[in-house]
Amino acid sequence: MIALNAATVALGGRPVLHDIAFAAAPGELVALCGPNGAGKSTLLRALAGLLPGLPRPDPRRLAYLPQDARCAWGLTVAEVAALGRIPHGDRDPAAIAEALATCGLTGLAGARIDRVSGGQAHRAMLARVLATRAGTLILDEPTADLDPSAGHEIMALLRCLAREGRAVVVVLHALDLALRYADRLVVLEAGRIVADAAPLAALPEAARAFGLPFGTDASPRLLPPG
Amino acid sequence: MTRALAVALAVLLLLSLATGAAGFGVPDPLVLWQIRLPRTMLAALVGAGLGLSGAVLQGALRNPLADPGLLGIGGCAGLAAVVAFYWGISAAFAPALPLAGLAGAGLGCALLLVMAGRSASGPSLILAGVALAALAAALTALALTLAPNPFALAEATFWLMGGLEDRSLAHLLLAAPPILAGCAVLLKLGGALDALALGEEVAATLGVPVGATLRRAAAGVALAVGTGAAVAGSIGFVGLVVPHLLRPVVGERPAALLLPSALGGAALLLLADLLARLAPLVLPLQQEPRLGVLTALLGAPFLVRIAWRVAP
């Protein structure tokens, strides 16, 4: 369970979030959508305790994956996953092996992260998040820069993780992925939450926030699956 | 790999103890204790401090170009030493020179942390370091321009080029504790440096105190490198080159590089100092080449090779 109540955040004197009440319960996959600059990343950073003045959650219980997560050095995929054990102060091989297996990376454990494909590097970063075995996962655009099938793979994986009892909060730009995989869609516009409902119910508001046509000539991308 | 480096270091230590102006072989006990032992141990300690500092700074700043010289702490030690030459203090009282260097390194570290601000982050630390290095270089040049006599000018310039000849047991006893303390601080940063490979924000969510880690890194580097510069003058390239030489062998994880970089730095500086002593025996030279000159001559081709390999 992670929650933010009546949070107002200003960065550099400019208000970014206004009076935000946000919560995610265990077992729930929450998608956070909104136009660029709406404050999605700031909301995630607030949840992760990265903004001054906000409480910092226990690093063993909350794992955070930023936008464009990168590793500065050519660590192996297994070494990257092992970084997720730092909060526990161990290198628990079972947790690392499980995280690598969940992300389909067992065969690449010894490969350098700067020598694998972009999708594999993304999954290695996700394996780092999973190796912590945290109950709450906060992910900023984990499907950006991925081809559609890799994006679906990651979202299916996140839904599995939520079903296992984790609270998963994920920023998405692709509304189709949010519709198909999320339990709840939260739409953020100009620092305020303008919709917070089941994905289908929140869709008109999301489309309006993105400035997309919806209704009579909804683009195929916006149609719910099946 | 760590074991191989330790063996190489031991061989170089023995070679260094057996080589000198008196020729090759087991030396006279007086020569051994008063001349060769201090020189050998200082080369190993200063080199270890430089290699380890390079590995820590590159890891902490996530920048393969980071080098102890970049943060200007060695420059501050050099400036303080030049001031000691300038006022003739070093002529009146021999340990004044390393003491001045130490004071300069400490002051440089304090200034660096103030300039980097309370919320230390990688880029602000680099900017503050570059500013400090430029300031120290400018003030050193000013002190040299205003030198009271040509003799002081020559002495200071010569010292700035780095060297380990004529160092005594007193120098060793003065330099060893701060260098070892600095290395101890730096060797403990491994886990935090690993986390910093993912960026400062992720490291913070992994429970790593980012600001404290960077401050400890700066303080450890000031102790290890500043003290080294205080007794051996300015010696470049070791801190930059050693981690690059070791990455292909021990892997790129910052924590795994720390101990090998300390051993490798010690071995590299011992080797350079050995070459400096051998040069006058083999080549028609009036004097030993300066150590700082040799490390740069040895280090530059290595860097060119790395650049060649990295280029797409």
Boltz contact constraints between the chains, C-beta under 6 A:
constraints:
  - contact:
      token1: [A, 48]
      token2: [B, 205]
      max_distance: 6.0
  - contact:
      token1: [A, 50]
      token2: [B, 201]
      max_distance: 6.0
  - contact:
      token1: [A, 59]
      token2: [B, 206]
      max_distance: 6.0
  - contact:
      token1: [A, 59]
      token2: [B, 207]
      max_distance: 6.0
  - contact:
      token1: [A, 64]
      token2: [B, 205]
      max_distance: 6.0
  - contact:
      token1: [A, 66]
      token2: [B, 201]
      max_distance: 6.0
  - contact:
      token1: [A, 71]
      token2: [B, 197]
      max_distance: 6.0
  - contact:
      token1: [A, 71]
      token2: [B, 198]
      max_distance: 6.0
  - contact:
      token1: [A, 72]
      token2: [B, 62]
      max_distance: 6.0
  - contact:
      token1: [A, 72]
      token2: [B, 197]
      max_distance: 6.0
  - contact:
      token1: [A, 73]
      token2: [B, 197]
      max_distance: 6.0
  - contact:
      token1: [A, 73]
      token2: [B, 252]
      max_distance: 6.0
  - contact:
      token1: [A, 74]
      token2: [B, 252]
      max_distance: 6.0
  - contact:
      token1: [A, 75]
      token2: [B, 252]
      max_distance: 6.0
  - contact:
      token1: [A, 75]
      token2: [B, 253]
      max_distance: 6.0
  - contact:
      token1: [A, 79]
      token2: [B, 253]
      max_distance: 6.0
  - contact:
      token1: [A, 83]
      token2: [B, 194]
      max_distance: 6.0
  - contact:
      token1: [A, 86]
      token2: [B, 195]
      max_distance: 6.0
  - contact:
      token1: [A, 86]
      token2: [B, 206]
      max_distance: 6.0
  - contact:
      token1: [A, 87]
      token2: [B, 206]
      max_distance: 6.0
  - contact:
      token1: [A, 87]
      token2: [B, 207]
      max_distance: 6.0
